[in-house]
Amino acid sequence: MSEPTTAFDPFEAWRKMQEANMDAWAKAMVHAVNTDAYAKATGAILDAYLTASGPFREALEKTMTQALQQFSMPTREDFINLAERMTNIELRLDDLDAKLDSIVRKLETPVAKESK
């Protein structure tokens, strides 16, 4: 019997080098990201972005609200108000259901007759 021959793979060395390179980069990035300095820098960048984008976002919301009102379409606030009202109605219906269940239970309970 002949032994199975392994085919020559010209990219094997390149593949191993790529895996080693990726492992080294992964370790370096994990080490860099898990520092207080990185967390502070990321926090500062995000804070600056949120501060800068705030006025733009407000202007966009105001413009969108005006456009929706012009087209007689509901705004985000309209949906929020409607959802709150529906939740309130649902809670009241649940309360009524519970009260009706308790009334039905009381009516179904046999009344003990007093003996003379």
Phi, psi and omega in degrees: 000143179261148179282146179293135180266142177267134181285146178287126178249107183291344182262001182299315180296319179297317180298316179296321179294321179295316179298318178296319179297316179296320178297317180296317179294320180297315179296319180295318181291319177299317179295319182289321184286332183271034179243157177294324181298318179295317180297317179295318180295317178296318178298319179295319179295314180295320178297317178297319180296314180295322178295318181287326184275348181303305180299322178297316180297317179297317179296320179295318179297318180296316179295318180295319178298316179296318180295318180295322177294323178296325180268008181055044179248151181289146178264177178300318180297324177299316179294320179297315179298318179296318179297320178295318179295318179296321178297318178298316178298317180298318179295318179295321177295320177298318178297316178298319179298317179296319179294318178295321177299319180292323177295316180297318179298319180293323180288329181279342180287125180293139180275129180286124180281136179283134178273142182260000000 
